[in-house]
Structure formats: C-alpha cells, structure tokens
Amino acid sequence: MKKNTQRKIFDFFVKKGFNDFIGVPDSTFSEFIRHGLKKNKIIITTREEEAIGVATGISLARNFSLVFMQNAGFANTLSTIASLVQLYQIPIIFLIGWRGYLKNDAPEHLKIGKIQPDLLKIIGLPSKILSQKNWKNSCVWALKKIQKNQPCALIVKREFYD
Amino acid sequence: MIRKEAMRLILAKINSEPIVSANGFISRDLFELKDKPSNFYMIGSMGLASSIGLGVALKNPKKRNFVFDGDGSILMNLGSLTTIASLKPKNFIHIIFDNASHESTGGQPTATSKIRIKNIAKSLNYKVFEVKTKNEIENFFKKISSIIGPIMLIVNVQKSTIVSKRVDIPPIKIKNRFIDSLKN
C-alpha cells in the first residue's frame, strides 16, 4: 500500500477520536507506524496478546483503540481474541498485515498466510481487505462495527517482496 | 498467611478504585471477598491482567489503579513489565500474590521459588515492596501515599486448599459495570 494512503488511514482514525494505536510492528504498513510514532500515538508492545490487553484496558476507560500486528502475530492471538475480546465484547479494530499469500514469499510466512482467511472466519472476526481505492469505506465499516461493540479486522496485503 | 487472607487485608485499604484481577483463583478470591463494580474479573486470557490494568491506568490518571496478579500469571507476560516501566504510569499499583505455584491448576511449581521477580522489577525502576505479614501490608499502604508509581507489591503467601466460588457474573455484565464505575 502506498505510503501516502497509510498516512491517510492513520489520520482518518485520529480524526475519529483514536488516540492509541498499540501493537507489534509490521513492515507491510511501516509508514502507518512511522507516522503514528511521530504523532506520539503508538505503543509498541512485546507481544500481540499484550497489545490486546492494553487496548482492552483503554477501551474499558471509554476510549477507542486500534491493535496492529503481522499475520504471524495474529496466529498468536487466537485464544486472547476468543477469551477476552469476544467473550467480553471489547470493541477493538485489528489492523493485520497479510503476507504469505504470494507464492514466492519467505518460507516462514507461507503456511500462516495461506490459512489467514480461514483463521479469521473460524474465530469469527469479521474483516475487510484494505485497498488503495476502498480503504475509506472499509475504515467506516470498521468504525460502525466497534460502535456496536463488535470487534473486527482490517487486512493490509503486502504487495512487495524484499 | 494464605492469599485469601492477604487479599482481605489489602481490600480493606481500597475503596472504589479499579482492580483488574488475574484469571483463576485470584479473581475467585476477590469475587468472594468483596464483589463490586470496580472489579474487572478476567476469566480467560491467561497472563494479561497487568496489560489490561496498564490500559485502564493510562486513561484513568486521577485514581489509583490496582492489578491483582499471580506469580504464574506475571511470568506468562513478563514483557508487560518492560512496557509498563517504559510508560511509567504514576497511578499503577501492581500487586503480585506469590505462592510460587500455579495453584489454580493443581499447585505445579513456578520459577519464583528460584528467581526473584523483585529483582526484575527493580531493574526496570518499578518501586518494589515485598511483604509477608499483616503489619507489613499496613505499612505498605501508609508508605505509598507519597510514592510515584509504577509500584509493585509482592505478597509472599502460602499455598492453600481453600477454593473460592467461581465468578458467576456474565462477562459482558462484568465489563459494563466496570466501565460505569470508572465514571465516578
């Protein structure tokens, strides 16, 4: 995704009242994070589950929060999503990178990348893939979801290979 | 002293300030001793009490915010100590009931019989206290009124066979009443 679009997505959420973006970095949307760090609105945690915990606390104090992670990290979080986020209906937007769907990606990403859509479906986390064109609609959709206390995910495809 | 007794003494010093309690016997003890809306009982998500408590503390700066954690629980999420220490919430009081075991799952040993959480927390610039007796707990609460957090209290307790009842409030209700309690 273009750097400019990543910044726009970040600014969109800030405009909607988000002050806290918490997670484990992903090079897929590194501009989103760089931009957020500059604005002092990013908390980097040691693991993805930890990020969800912090976001949950922030949400309990009536503030929006977004949790970002790689898809390898998403696989770490399944139990936390089920036994915390979904059980208590904590309104969190997840921003998840997606690599491994390209056949020539690094071997450690292939398995999780392949099963990512199924993982999202099985765990019951509604999601939309962000694109250059539709990102705003998807972000509006996510915002509506969490206003109804429904956690959801936005997926950023990794379109480059390094 | 056993955990439930230590918790009873500590609860006498906490009014309606928020408490995030770790899953397992810690939440069950808290529920049985003094149920109130400002308790957030975790019933799943092992290890995350300190992280949830951090989030609450960051957005609730005018109150003292408590976490009731266990040794097994904090060992599962040791990384959270580095995040807490780097964000330095002044109003964060992290209480660890340390019985050197996973009591909720049958009393299996944890590493705290061999290593000291106290030293880890100290190296991260937490203000750390360790207590064993009723008097020491009372002294701790006298001292901390003038201390800026993050504060950690390690309460050394014995294993016990007393099992408190399960938290029988539906999770969504636990959440909603906790959110409402923060308004006050």
Interface residues (C-beta under 8 A of the other chain):
Chain A: D20 I43 T45 T46 R47 E49 E50 A51 I52 G53 V54 A55 T56 G57 I58 S59 L60 A61 R62 N63 S65 S79 T80 A82 S83 L84 L87 Y88 Q89 I90
Chain B: V20 F40 M42 I43 G44 S45 G47 L48 A49 S50 S51 I52 G53 L54 G55 V56 A57 L58 K59 N60 N77 G79 S80 T82 T83 L87 P171 I172 I174 K175 F178 I179 L182
